[in-house]
């Protein structure tokens, strides 16, 4: 009996030793590292050194209130006298947009179609060389000018900048005044703003402008043997930008526009 009790006690003691080792193994790496740092005398020195390095980095790191980011961006204006929105979109903006996507480094391409004019905006990747990007764009357009439809004028390429963002926007609104009157007031405001120092560019959006609309009398044109092209040439010579609207004749709609494009 005494020998059996001794054997049982040894087994219990042995089991207790194994359980202690198991708890030690159960402790994870993160917990052991944490305990090491908590008990180490070097930990306060490491914290102080980290704070010192952080303060020095904040002081000596170059900073700018308005960082200069190079993002080449170009507006391409393509005059197409006499063309309506659908024709401009089909023959100008869509083909030109596809050509712009073929240029290496292009990030976005936006297009806008309007009567007599197409606008395509090309934005390159951040960090692309501005001069090289514009050169590639001009080369691409010049190489494909023969694909432009008849009547299209030479594209106007205008360089844009990421800094071309309005800093102040003023909105004029009234219940009594119409769009034309509000635009007249906006013109006066713009005139005064231009005289303010450091004002770079001002622009007016919205409202109504005075437009001279010419609606030819088809019967009188036939009587005097005058065609529509002769009227358009006369208007172009006058250097006035006029939108003559459209004429319906023999179930045919003829769009007419003339001006200094």
QUIJOCOR-V363244 format. One record per backbone hydrogen bond with DSSP energy under -1.0 kcal/mol. NH is the residue of the N-H (numbers start at 1). CO is the residue of the C=O. E is the energy in kcal/mol with one decimal. If there is no record, write none. Layout:
# QUIJOCOR-V363244
{{NH;CO;E} {NH;CO;E}}
This chain:
# QUIJOCOR-V363244
{{5;1;-2.1} {6;2;-1.9} {7;3;-2.0} {8;4;-2.2} {9;5;-2.4} {10;6;-2.2} {11;7;-2.0} {12;8;-2.3} {13;9;-2.6} {14;10;-2.8} {15;11;-2.6} {16;12;-2.2} {17;13;-1.9} {18;14;-2.0} {19;15;-2.1} {20;16;-1.5} {21;17;-1.9} {22;18;-2.1} {23;19;-1.9} {24;20;-1.7} {25;21;-2.1} {26;22;-2.0} {32;28;-1.9} {33;29;-2.4} {34;30;-2.4} {35;31;-2.4} {36;32;-2.0} {37;33;-2.3} {38;34;-2.4} {39;35;-1.8} {40;36;-1.3} {46;42;-2.1} {47;43;-2.2} {48;44;-2.3} {49;45;-2.4} {50;46;-2.2} {51;47;-2.2} {52;48;-2.2} {53;49;-2.4} {54;50;-2.2} {55;51;-2.3} {56;52;-2.4} {57;53;-2.2} {58;54;-2.1} {59;55;-2.0} {60;56;-2.4} {61;57;-1.5} {74;122;-2.6} {75;158;-3.0} {76;120;-2.7} {77;156;-3.1} {78;118;-3.0} {80;116;-2.6} {83;80;-1.8} {88;84;-2.3} {89;85;-2.5} {90;86;-2.3} {91;87;-2.6} {92;88;-2.1} {93;88;-1.8} {94;89;-2.1} {96;92;-2.3} {97;93;-2.3} {98;94;-1.9} {99;95;-1.9} {100;96;-2.1} {101;97;-1.7} {103;100;-1.4} {106;103;-1.4} {107;123;-2.9} {108;123;-2.1} {110;121;-2.9} {112;119;-3.1} {114;117;-2.1} {116;83;-2.4} {117;114;-1.5} {118;78;-1.8} {119;112;-2.9} {120;76;-2.1} {121;110;-3.1} {122;74;-2.9} {123;108;-2.7} {124;72;-2.9} {125;105;-2.5} {127;70;-3.1} {128;125;-1.7} {133;129;-2.2} {134;130;-2.3} {135;131;-2.1} {136;132;-2.3} {137;133;-2.0} {138;134;-2.7} {139;135;-2.4} {140;136;-2.1} {141;137;-2.1} {142;138;-2.8} {143;139;-2.1} {147;144;-1.6} {148;145;-1.5} {152;149;-1.5} {153;79;-2.4} {156;77;-3.5} {158;75;-3.0} {160;73;-3.4} {164;161;-1.9} {165;163;-2.4} {182;178;-2.1} {183;179;-1.9} {184;180;-1.9} {185;181;-2.1} {186;182;-2.5} {187;183;-2.0} {188;184;-1.6} {189;185;-2.4} {190;186;-2.7} {191;187;-2.1} {192;188;-1.8} {193;189;-2.4} {194;190;-2.0} {196;193;-1.5} {199;196;-1.4} {221;217;-2.4} {222;218;-2.2} {223;219;-2.1} {224;220;-2.4} {226;221;-2.8} {231;227;-1.1} {232;228;-2.2} {233;229;-2.3} {234;230;-2.0} {235;231;-2.2} {236;232;-2.2} {237;233;-2.0} {238;234;-1.2} {239;236;-1.4} {240;235;-1.0} {242;258;-2.3} {247;254;-2.7} {249;252;-3.1} {254;247;-3.3} {256;245;-2.9} {258;242;-2.0} {261;259;-1.1}}
